[in-house]
Amino acid sequence: MNGVLKSGTAAAGPDPKLRILKELSRGNGPTLVFVGVLAVLSTAATLALPMVVGKLLAAIQNDEDLALWAVVMVGVGFGSAVAGALAAFLLGRMGQELIFRLRVRTMDHALGLRLADAQREGGGNLTARITADAARVKSLIDIGPIQLPMAGVTVVGTLVIMGLLDWVLLLITVGAFLIAVGVITVVIKGLRRKYADLQEELGGLAQNFVAAMESLTVIKAYRAERKTSGALAGRARKLADLEIEAAKMESLMVPVINLGQQIALVAVVVGGGARMLDGHLTLADFVAFLLYLLQLTAPLIMAASGVSGLQTGLVARKRFEDVFALPTEDVDAPAPENAAPLRNAPAVRFENVTFGYGDDRPVLRGADLTVPARGLTAMVGLSGSGKSTSLALIERFVEPESGRISVYGRDLAEWPLGELRGQIGYVDQSNTLLQDSVRGNLTLGRDEARPADDEELYAALESVGLAEEIRSLPDGLDTVLGGADNLSGGQRQRLALARATLSDTRLVLLDEPSSHLDSINEQRLREVVDSLAADRAVLVVAHRISTIQHADHVIVMDAGRVVDQGDHDALLRRCPAYAELVSGQVLSAGAAPAPAPALA
């Protein structure tokens, strides 16, 4: 079905807010504390190192023993490196675990979305969440909890120590860096807006590319490779332009900080020389001050880069929160206490049902229809008459605007969604298969308490004439479909039908199941449908006269209304719309149907 579907019943999920620190500390509280201790020790050692160098220089001036301060200097430097490396490793490991949980949550949530919301978001955009956005959240974890705070502590600690060494030189240093800090602040504000646009554009490009690859057969058939590639290139060009603009802004940070440092260095050397000549500063303290000034650049660059990375991470976090805020279908809800008990009722009943897509396109207009509790029911009508939409309403992929739909005597709203779909087998128009093994596709939705053995699976395949073809695959039932081991359209259709025969359902919905089948396999289909219809209801959207003649009950649809329903012969006598649909086709039982327009 095309277009944006109306929303269905949805469940309120967990808090959509993504709290990084809370998620990071889940089950890792002691480790996170230990990482914090290591980071503090590393920072303290970094702050102490220039002071130790100053003490070593003073010992050289005073002709004192150098061994102690040399050992202390090496120990402080080595300890800082080890503590920093261990903290980074532990934090990185916790970050990867968080990203794993985030990806799993995103995939679970995406699969639980209502069809309307999932289609609106698009597969490519959702894929970007677990790839590019997840990587940016990982950078947020690497920077936010430890690196950025420690960079700030290092800067503040360095400035405090520099002030203790000589407050005049500190004022000179701060004045030189103030201009740099102002420029960087303006750049960071602009970057956040740029990153938001960039990540939206990246998701859009991914969505367009996924859609193109899914349509590759048609693209090649119409020689549209260059046209499609050109459209994708245009989208990629826009993304590249955004990335260039962001890179241009990012490129200002390090040079601006370095310029501030160079200005400060010149001013400190001149000012420090004067201070030493006046006797206000010793050589050891002056050297220590210069080392702190040189050391100040690294945490400032880390802080500036960290804030830049923080912006991308915060934008990515917001994109995850936007997905988590979308409601999911409540497949596990219990039945209402006042739910009507199952009675001896039709499998499906529509009473004055109206439905349309959100753009003033009515699809069903007061539809009334009945699907008997057993037997084969065929639904016929021209394209756009509402047949596939009726199946979607039964499955509660979408909700009616008005009217009542009941399944086995119970209003749809009274059915728990999981229980309802557990009563229904479904084969869609595209005969959709998962990128999984043949076995996995056949047992999709099968009750785990009743696993199917190979004999039962091959019997289902035999019923649709597919057993020998599956046996010829490299790994038989365990062959993963796709690539060199993909199936043809007809084979996919028969596999989807075999899956329906294995389902423990009371109602089977088949949307144009014979569209890719030849006459031999169409006969097999009729035999399979007869077998299914013997003890359950089968509703088939049909466009072949052979299927319609074979049906116990036929529903005739036209422009969203049910114009009549009954058996084939009765409808031919009393329903002009039905007679017009089948006119020109061979009606006698057992005769081969002549080529004719599809009834779908």
C-alpha positions as CSV (number, residue, x, y, z in Angstrom):
1,M,0.0,0.0,0.0
2,N,1.2,3.4,-0.9
3,G,0.8,6.6,1.1
4,V,1.0,7.4,4.8
5,L,-1.2,5.2,6.8
6,K,-3.4,6.3,9.7
7,S,-2.0,5.4,13.0
8,G,-3.1,2.3,14.8
9,T,-3.4,1.5,18.5
10,A,-0.1,2.1,20.2
11,A,1.5,1.5,23.6
12,A,3.2,4.1,25.8
13,G,6.8,2.9,26.0
14,P,9.5,3.6,28.5
15,D,10.9,7.0,29.0
16,P,12.3,8.2,25.6
17,K,14.9,10.4,27.2
18,L,18.4,8.9,26.8
19,R,20.4,9.6,30.0
20,I,23.9,8.8,29.1
21,L,25.4,8.8,32.6
22,K,22.6,6.7,34.0
23,E,22.9,4.2,31.1
24,L,26.6,4.1,31.4
25,S,26.6,3.4,35.2
26,R,24.0,0.6,34.9
27,G,25.7,-2.4,36.4
28,N,29.0,-0.5,36.2
29,G,28.8,1.8,39.3
30,P,32.1,0.7,41.0
31,T,33.9,0.6,37.7
32,L,32.8,4.1,36.9
33,V,34.0,5.3,40.3
34,F,37.3,3.6,39.7
35,V,37.6,5.3,36.3
36,G,36.9,8.6,38.0
37,V,39.7,8.0,40.5
38,L,42.1,7.0,37.8
39,A,41.3,10.2,35.9
40,V,41.8,12.3,38.9
41,L,45.2,10.7,39.6
42,S,46.2,11.2,36.0
43,T,45.2,14.8,36.1
44,A,46.9,15.4,39.4
45,A,50.1,13.8,38.1
46,T,49.9,16.0,34.9
47,L,49.5,19.1,37.1
48,A,52.4,18.1,39.4
49,L,54.9,17.3,36.6
50,P,56.0,20.9,35.7
51,M,56.4,21.6,39.4
52,V,58.7,18.6,39.8
53,V,60.7,19.8,36.8
54,G,61.1,23.1,38.6
55,K,62.3,21.4,41.7
56,L,64.8,19.3,39.6
57,L,66.1,22.5,38.1
58,A,66.4,24.1,41.5
59,A,68.4,21.1,42.7
60,I,70.7,21.5,39.7
61,Q,71.2,25.2,40.6
62,N,72.0,24.4,44.2
63,D,74.2,21.5,43.3
64,E,72.0,19.1,45.3
65,D,71.4,15.4,44.7
66,L,69.3,15.0,41.6
67,A,68.4,11.3,42.0
68,L,65.3,11.9,44.1
69,W,63.7,14.5,41.9
70,A,64.6,12.5,38.7
71,V,62.9,9.4,40.1
72,V,59.9,11.5,41.2
73,M,59.7,13.1,37.7
74,V,59.8,9.7,35.9
75,G,57.3,8.2,38.4
76,V,54.9,11.0,38.0
77,G,55.0,10.9,34.2
78,F,54.7,7.1,34.1
79,G,51.9,7.1,36.6
80,S,50.0,9.8,34.7
81,A,50.3,7.8,31.4
82,V,49.3,4.4,33.0
83,A,46.3,5.9,34.9
84,G,45.1,7.8,31.8
85,A,45.4,4.7,29.6
86,L,43.6,2.4,32.0
87,A,40.8,5.0,32.6
88,A,40.4,5.4,28.8
89,F,40.2,1.6,28.3
90,L,37.6,1.0,31.0
91,L,35.5,3.9,29.9
92,G,35.7,2.7,26.3
93,R,34.6,-0.8,27.3
94,M,31.6,0.6,29.2
95,G,30.8,2.8,26.2
96,Q,30.8,-0.1,23.8
97,E,28.4,-2.0,26.1
98,L,26.1,1.1,26.2
99,I,26.2,1.4,22.4
100,F,25.3,-2.3,22.2
101,R,22.3,-1.8,24.4
102,L,21.3,1.4,22.5
103,R,21.4,-0.4,19.2
104,V,19.3,-3.3,20.5
105,R,16.8,-1.0,22.0
106,T,16.6,1.0,18.8
107,M,16.1,-2.1,16.7
108,D,13.5,-3.5,19.1
109,H,11.7,-0.2,19.1
110,A,11.8,0.2,15.3
111,L,10.4,-3.2,14.7
112,G,7.6,-2.4,17.2
113,L,6.6,0.9,15.5
114,R,3.3,1.3,13.9
115,L,3.5,0.9,10.1
116,A,2.7,4.6,9.5
117,D,5.5,5.8,11.7
118,A,8.0,3.3,10.4
119,Q,7.2,4.2,6.8
120,R,7.4,7.9,7.7
121,E,10.9,7.5,9.3
122,G,12.2,5.3,6.5
123,G,14.5,2.3,6.7
124,G,17.6,4.3,5.7
125,N,17.0,7.0,8.4
126,L,16.4,4.3,11.0
127,T,19.6,2.5,9.9
128,A,21.5,5.7,10.3
129,R,20.5,5.7,14.0
130,I,22.4,2.4,14.7
131,T,25.4,3.4,12.5
132,A,26.4,7.0,12.3
133,D,24.3,8.3,15.2
134,A,25.5,5.4,17.5
135,A,29.2,6.3,16.6
136,R,28.5,9.9,17.6
137,V,26.9,8.9,20.9
138,K,30.1,6.8,21.5
139,S,32.2,10.0,21.0
140,L,29.9,11.7,23.5
141,I,30.6,8.9,26.0
142,D,34.4,9.1,25.4
143,I,34.4,12.9,25.9
144,G,31.6,13.7,28.3
145,P,31.9,11.7,31.5
146,I,35.7,11.9,32.0
147,Q,37.8,13.7,29.3
148,L,35.9,17.0,29.2
149,P,35.6,17.4,33.0
150,M,39.2,16.4,33.5
151,A,40.3,18.8,30.8
152,G,38.4,21.5,32.6
153,V,40.0,20.5,35.9
154,T,43.4,20.5,34.3
155,V,42.9,24.0,32.9
156,V,41.6,25.4,36.2
157,G,44.3,23.6,38.2
158,T,47.0,24.9,35.8
159,L,45.8,28.4,36.1
160,V,45.6,28.2,39.9
161,I,49.2,26.9,40.1
162,M,50.4,29.6,37.7
163,G,48.7,32.2,39.9
164,L,50.6,30.8,42.9
165,L,53.9,31.0,41.0
166,D,53.3,34.6,39.7
167,W,49.9,36.3,39.6
168,V,51.2,39.1,37.2
169,L,52.2,36.5,34.6
170,L,48.9,34.8,35.1
171,L,47.0,37.9,34.2
172,I,49.2,38.3,31.0
173,T,48.4,34.7,30.1
174,V,44.6,35.0,30.6
175,G,44.5,38.2,28.7
176,A,46.2,36.6,25.7
177,F,43.8,33.6,25.7
178,L,40.5,35.6,26.2
179,I,40.2,36.5,22.5
180,A,40.7,32.9,21.6
181,V,38.1,31.7,24.0
182,G,35.6,34.3,22.6
183,V,36.1,33.1,19.0
184,I,35.8,29.4,20.0
185,T,32.5,30.1,21.8
186,V,31.0,31.6,18.7
187,V,32.2,28.7,16.6
188,I,30.8,26.1,18.9
189,K,27.3,27.7,18.9
190,G,27.3,27.6,15.1
191,L,28.6,24.0,15.0
192,R,25.6,22.6,16.8
193,R,23.2,23.9,14.3
194,K,25.4,22.7,11.5
195,Y,25.7,19.2,13.0
196,A,21.9,18.9,13.3
197,D,21.5,19.7,9.6
198,L,24.3,17.4,8.7
199,Q,22.9,14.3,10.5
200,E,19.5,14.9,9.1
201,E,21.0,15.0,5.6
202,L,23.0,11.9,6.3
203,G,19.9,10.0,7.3
204,G,18.1,11.2,4.1
205,L,20.9,10.1,1.9
206,A,20.9,6.6,3.5
207,Q,17.2,6.4,3.0
208,N,17.5,7.3,-0.7
209,F,20.3,4.8,-1.3
210,V,18.4,2.0,0.5
211,A,15.3,2.7,-1.6
212,A,17.4,2.7,-4.8
213,M,19.0,-0.6,-4.0
214,E,15.6,-2.2,-3.3
215,S,14.5,-0.9,-6.7
216,L,17.6,-2.0,-8.6
217,T,15.9,-4.4,-10.9
218,V,13.5,-1.7,-12.2
219,I,16.3,0.8,-12.4
220,K,18.4,-1.5,-14.6
221,A,15.4,-2.5,-16.7
222,Y,14.8,1.2,-17.6
223,R,18.5,2.0,-17.9
224,A,18.1,4.6,-15.1
225,E,21.4,3.9,-13.4
226,R,22.9,7.2,-14.4
227,K,19.8,9.2,-13.6
228,T,19.4,7.5,-10.1
229,S,23.1,7.9,-9.5
230,G,22.9,11.5,-10.4
231,A,20.1,12.1,-8.0
232,L,22.0,10.4,-5.2
233,A,25.1,12.3,-6.1
234,G,23.2,15.6,-5.7
235,R,22.1,14.5,-2.2
236,A,25.7,13.5,-1.4
237,R,26.9,16.9,-2.7
238,K,24.6,18.6,-0.3
239,L,25.9,16.5,2.5
240,A,29.5,17.1,1.5
241,D,28.9,20.9,1.4
242,L,27.5,20.7,5.0
243,E,30.5,18.7,6.1
244,I,32.9,21.2,4.5
245,E,31.2,24.1,6.2
246,A,31.4,22.2,9.6
247,A,35.1,21.4,8.9
248,K,35.8,25.0,8.1
249,M,34.4,26.1,11.4
250,E,36.2,23.3,13.3
251,S,39.5,24.2,11.6
252,L,39.5,27.5,13.5
253,M,39.7,26.0,16.9
254,V,43.3,24.7,17.2
255,P,45.0,27.6,15.3
256,V,43.1,30.2,17.5
257,I,44.2,28.4,20.7
258,N,47.8,28.1,19.4
259,L,47.8,31.8,18.4
260,G,46.6,32.7,21.9
261,Q,49.4,30.5,23.4
262,Q,52.1,32.1,21.2
263,I,51.0,35.6,22.1
264,A,51.0,34.6,25.8
265,L,54.4,33.0,25.4
266,V,56.0,36.1,24.0
267,A,54.3,38.3,26.7
268,V,55.3,35.9,29.5
269,V,58.9,35.7,28.3
270,V,59.2,39.5,28.2
271,G,57.3,39.9,31.4
272,G,59.0,37.0,33.2
273,G,62.4,38.3,32.3
274,A,61.6,41.7,33.9
275,R,60.1,40.0,37.0
276,M,63.3,37.9,37.4
277,L,65.5,41.0,37.1
278,D,63.4,42.7,39.8
279,G,63.8,39.7,42.1
280,H,60.1,38.9,42.1
281,L,60.6,35.5,40.4
282,T,63.2,32.7,40.6
283,L,64.5,30.9,37.5
284,A,63.0,27.6,38.7
285,D,59.5,29.2,39.1
286,F,59.8,30.9,35.8
287,V,60.7,27.6,34.0
288,A,57.8,25.9,35.8
289,F,55.5,28.7,34.8
290,L,56.6,28.3,31.1
291,L,56.0,24.6,31.3
292,Y,52.5,25.2,32.7
293,L,51.9,27.7,29.9
294,L,53.0,25.1,27.3
295,Q,50.9,22.4,29.0
296,L,47.8,24.7,29.1
297,T,47.4,24.3,25.3
298,A,46.7,20.6,25.3
299,P,43.7,20.6,27.8
300,L,42.3,23.8,26.0
301,I,42.4,22.0,22.7
302,M,40.9,18.9,24.2
303,A,38.2,21.0,25.8
304,A,37.4,22.8,22.5
305,S,37.4,19.6,20.5
306,G,35.5,17.9,23.3
307,V,32.8,20.6,23.2
308,S,32.6,20.2,19.4
309,G,32.3,16.4,19.7
310,L,29.8,17.0,22.5
311,Q,27.6,18.9,20.1
312,T,27.5,16.1,17.6
313,G,26.8,13.6,20.4
314,L,23.9,15.7,21.8
315,V,22.4,16.0,18.3
316,A,22.7,12.2,17.8
317,R,21.2,11.6,21.3
318,K,18.2,13.8,20.3
319,R,17.7,11.8,17.1
320,F,17.5,8.6,19.3
321,E,15.1,10.3,21.6
322,D,12.9,11.3,18.7
323,V,12.7,7.6,17.7
324,F,12.0,6.4,21.2
325,A,9.2,9.0,21.5
326,L,7.3,7.3,18.7
327,P,4.7,4.9,20.2
328,T,4.9,1.2,19.5
329,E,2.2,-1.3,19.0
330,D,1.1,-3.0,22.3
331,V,1.3,-6.6,21.2
332,D,1.3,-7.9,24.8
333,A,-1.7,-6.1,26.2
334,P,-4.3,-8.3,27.9
335,A,-7.9,-8.6,26.7
336,P,-10.3,-6.1,28.3
337,E,-12.3,-7.6,31.2
338,N,-15.6,-6.9,29.3
339,A,-14.3,-8.5,26.1
340,A,-17.0,-10.3,24.2
341,P,-16.6,-14.1,24.3
342,L,-15.9,-15.9,21.1
343,R,-19.1,-17.1,19.6
344,N,-20.2,-19.2,16.6
345,A,-19.7,-16.2,14.4
346,P,-18.2,-15.3,11.0
347,A,-14.4,-15.1,10.7
348,V,-14.6,-11.4,9.8
349,R,-17.4,-8.9,9.6
350,F,-17.3,-5.3,8.4
351,E,-20.2,-3.1,9.4
352,N,-20.3,0.4,7.7
353,V,-16.5,0.6,7.7
354,T,-14.9,3.8,6.4
355,F,-11.2,4.4,6.0
356,G,-8.9,6.8,4.1
357,Y,-5.3,7.8,3.9
358,G,-4.4,11.1,5.5
359,D,-4.7,13.2,2.3
360,D,-8.5,13.1,1.6
361,R,-8.3,9.8,-0.3
362,P,-11.2,7.7,0.9
363,V,-10.5,4.0,0.2
364,L,-13.4,2.3,2.0
365,R,-16.8,4.0,2.0
366,G,-19.3,2.3,4.4
367,A,-18.2,-1.2,3.5
368,D,-20.2,-4.1,4.8
369,L,-18.9,-7.6,4.3
370,T,-18.8,-11.1,5.8
371,V,-16.2,-13.8,5.7
372,P,-17.6,-17.2,6.8
373,A,-15.9,-19.0,9.6
374,R,-14.8,-21.8,7.2
375,G,-14.2,-22.1,3.5
376,L,-12.7,-20.1,0.8
377,T,-13.8,-16.4,0.4
378,A,-12.6,-14.5,-2.7
379,M,-12.5,-10.7,-2.8
380,V,-12.5,-9.1,-6.2
381,G,-12.6,-5.7,-7.7
382,L,-10.7,-3.2,-9.8
383,S,-7.3,-1.8,-8.6
384,G,-7.9,0.7,-5.9
385,S,-11.2,-0.7,-4.8
386,G,-10.0,-1.3,-1.2
387,K,-9.1,-5.0,-1.2
388,S,-5.6,-4.9,0.2
389,T,-6.7,-2.1,2.6
390,S,-9.4,-4.4,3.9
391,L,-6.7,-7.0,4.7
392,A,-4.6,-4.4,6.5
393,L,-7.6,-3.4,8.6
394,I,-8.2,-7.0,9.6
395,E,-4.5,-7.3,10.7
396,R,-4.8,-3.9,12.5
397,F,-2.0,-2.4,10.5
398,V,-4.3,0.5,10.2
399,E,-7.5,1.5,12.1
400,P,-10.9,2.4,10.6
401,E,-12.2,5.9,10.8
402,S,-15.7,4.7,11.5
403,G,-17.7,1.5,11.6
404,R,-17.1,-1.8,13.3
405,I,-14.8,-4.7,12.4
406,S,-15.1,-8.0,14.3
407,V,-13.1,-11.2,14.1
408,Y,-14.8,-14.4,15.3
409,G,-17.5,-12.3,17.0
410,R,-15.1,-10.1,19.0
411,D,-14.6,-6.4,18.1
412,L,-11.1,-5.7,16.9
413,A,-10.5,-3.2,19.7
414,E,-11.2,-6.0,22.2
415,W,-8.6,-8.3,20.7
416,P,-5.1,-8.1,22.3
417,L,-3.0,-7.3,19.3
418,G,-0.6,-10.2,19.7
419,E,-3.5,-12.7,20.2
420,L,-5.3,-11.3,17.1
421,R,-2.3,-11.7,14.8
422,G,-1.7,-15.1,16.3
423,Q,-5.1,-16.1,14.9
424,I,-4.2,-14.9,11.4
425,G,-1.8,-16.2,8.7
426,Y,-0.8,-13.6,6.1
427,V,0.8,-13.6,2.7
428,D,1.3,-10.1,1.3
429,Q,1.4,-9.0,-2.3
430,S,5.2,-9.0,-2.4
431,N,5.5,-12.5,-0.8
432,T,8.0,-11.0,1.6
433,L,10.7,-13.2,2.9
434,L,13.3,-12.5,5.6
435,Q,17.0,-12.6,4.8
436,D,17.2,-15.8,6.7
437,S,17.3,-19.5,6.1
438,V,14.5,-21.4,4.3
439,R,13.8,-23.0,7.7
440,G,13.6,-19.6,9.4
441,N,11.2,-18.3,6.9
442,L,9.0,-21.3,7.0
443,T,8.7,-21.3,10.8
444,L,8.3,-17.6,11.1
445,G,5.5,-17.0,13.8
446,R,5.3,-20.7,14.6
447,D,4.5,-21.5,18.2
448,E,7.8,-22.4,19.8
449,A,6.1,-25.1,21.9
450,R,5.3,-27.0,18.6
451,P,8.6,-26.9,16.6
452,A,8.4,-28.3,13.1
453,D,10.7,-31.1,12.1
454,D,12.3,-31.5,8.6
455,E,9.6,-34.0,7.5
456,E,6.8,-31.5,8.2
457,L,8.7,-28.7,6.5
458,Y,9.3,-30.7,3.4
459,A,5.7,-31.8,3.4
460,A,4.6,-28.2,3.3
461,L,7.1,-27.4,0.5
462,E,5.9,-30.5,-1.4
463,S,2.3,-29.2,-1.2
464,V,3.4,-26.1,-3.2
465,G,5.7,-27.9,-5.5
466,L,8.9,-26.5,-4.0
467,A,10.5,-29.4,-2.1
468,E,12.9,-30.6,-4.8
469,E,14.1,-27.0,-5.5
470,I,14.8,-26.5,-1.9
471,R,16.6,-29.8,-1.6
472,S,18.9,-28.8,-4.5
473,L,20.1,-25.7,-2.6
474,P,23.6,-25.9,-1.1
475,D,22.4,-26.3,2.5
476,G,18.8,-27.4,1.9
477,L,16.5,-26.0,4.5
478,D,19.4,-24.2,6.2
479,T,20.3,-22.2,3.0
480,V,20.2,-18.5,3.7
481,L,18.3,-16.8,1.0
482,G,19.8,-13.9,-0.8
483,G,22.7,-13.3,-3.2
484,A,23.6,-16.4,-5.3
485,D,21.0,-18.5,-3.4
486,N,18.0,-16.1,-4.0
487,L,14.6,-17.4,-5.3
488,S,12.6,-16.4,-8.3
489,G,9.3,-14.5,-7.8
490,G,7.3,-17.7,-8.3
491,Q,9.5,-19.6,-5.8
492,R,9.2,-16.9,-3.2
493,Q,5.5,-16.9,-3.6
494,R,5.3,-20.6,-3.1
495,L,7.6,-20.5,-0.1
496,A,5.3,-17.8,1.4
497,L,2.3,-20.0,0.8
498,A,4.1,-23.0,2.4
499,R,4.7,-20.8,5.5
500,A,1.0,-20.1,5.6
501,T,0.1,-23.8,5.6
502,L,2.4,-24.3,8.6
503,S,0.8,-21.6,10.7
504,D,-1.5,-22.5,13.6
505,T,-4.1,-20.0,12.6
506,R,-7.9,-19.9,12.2
507,L,-7.9,-17.3,9.5
508,V,-5.6,-17.1,6.5
509,L,-5.3,-13.9,4.4
510,L,-3.8,-14.2,0.9
511,D,-3.2,-11.1,-1.1
512,E,-3.1,-12.0,-4.8
513,P,-1.3,-15.4,-4.2
514,S,-1.4,-16.6,-7.8
515,S,0.1,-13.5,-9.5
516,H,3.5,-15.2,-10.2
517,L,2.3,-18.8,-10.7
518,D,2.0,-20.8,-13.9
519,S,-1.0,-23.1,-14.6
520,I,0.6,-26.1,-12.9
521,N,1.5,-24.3,-9.7
522,E,-1.8,-22.5,-9.8
523,Q,-3.5,-25.9,-9.6
524,R,-1.2,-26.7,-6.6
525,L,-2.3,-23.4,-5.0
526,R,-5.9,-24.4,-5.3
527,E,-5.2,-27.7,-3.7
528,V,-3.3,-26.0,-0.8
529,V,-6.1,-23.5,-0.4
530,D,-8.7,-26.2,-0.4
531,S,-6.7,-28.0,2.3
532,L,-6.5,-24.8,4.4
533,A,-10.2,-24.0,3.9
534,A,-11.3,-27.4,5.1
535,D,-11.1,-26.4,8.7
536,R,-10.5,-22.7,8.7
537,A,-11.4,-19.4,6.9
538,V,-9.3,-18.4,3.9
539,L,-9.8,-14.9,2.5
540,V,-8.0,-14.4,-0.8
541,V,-7.7,-11.2,-2.9
542,A,-8.2,-12.9,-6.3
543,H,-7.7,-11.8,-9.9
544,R,-8.0,-15.1,-11.7
545,I,-11.4,-16.5,-12.7
546,S,-10.3,-20.0,-11.7
547,T,-9.9,-18.9,-8.1
548,I,-13.2,-17.0,-8.1
549,Q,-15.1,-19.9,-9.5
550,H,-13.6,-22.2,-6.9
551,A,-14.6,-20.0,-4.0
552,D,-17.4,-20.7,-1.6
553,H,-18.1,-17.0,-1.1
554,V,-17.2,-14.0,-3.3
555,I,-17.1,-10.4,-2.2
556,V,-17.4,-7.8,-5.0
557,M,-15.8,-4.4,-4.3
558,D,-16.0,-1.2,-6.4
559,A,-14.6,2.2,-5.4
560,G,-14.4,1.3,-1.7
561,R,-17.9,-0.2,-1.4
562,V,-19.1,-3.8,-1.3
563,V,-21.6,-3.9,-4.1
564,D,-22.6,-7.6,-3.5
565,Q,-21.4,-10.9,-2.1
566,G,-22.5,-14.5,-2.6
567,D,-21.5,-17.5,-4.7
568,H,-20.1,-17.2,-8.2
569,D,-23.2,-18.3,-10.1
570,A,-25.6,-16.2,-8.1
571,L,-23.5,-13.1,-8.5
572,L,-23.3,-13.6,-12.3
573,R,-27.1,-13.6,-12.4
574,R,-27.8,-10.6,-10.2
575,C,-24.6,-8.4,-10.0
576,P,-23.8,-6.4,-13.2
577,A,-20.5,-5.2,-11.8
578,Y,-19.4,-8.7,-11.1
579,A,-20.5,-9.9,-14.6
580,E,-18.5,-7.1,-16.1
581,L,-15.4,-8.1,-14.2
582,V,-15.6,-11.7,-15.5
583,S,-16.8,-10.9,-19.0
584,G,-14.5,-12.1,-21.7
585,Q,-13.0,-14.8,-19.4
586,V,-13.5,-18.6,-19.7
587,L,-16.2,-19.4,-17.1
588,S,-16.7,-23.1,-17.6
589,A,-15.2,-25.3,-14.9
590,G,-12.1,-27.1,-15.9
591,A,-11.3,-25.0,-18.9
592,A,-8.0,-23.2,-19.1
593,P,-8.5,-19.5,-18.5
594,A,-7.8,-17.3,-21.4
595,P,-5.5,-14.3,-21.0
596,A,-7.5,-11.4,-19.4
597,P,-7.0,-8.2,-17.5
598,A,-6.3,-8.6,-13.8
599,L,-9.1,-8.1,-11.4
600,A,-6.9,-6.7,-8.7
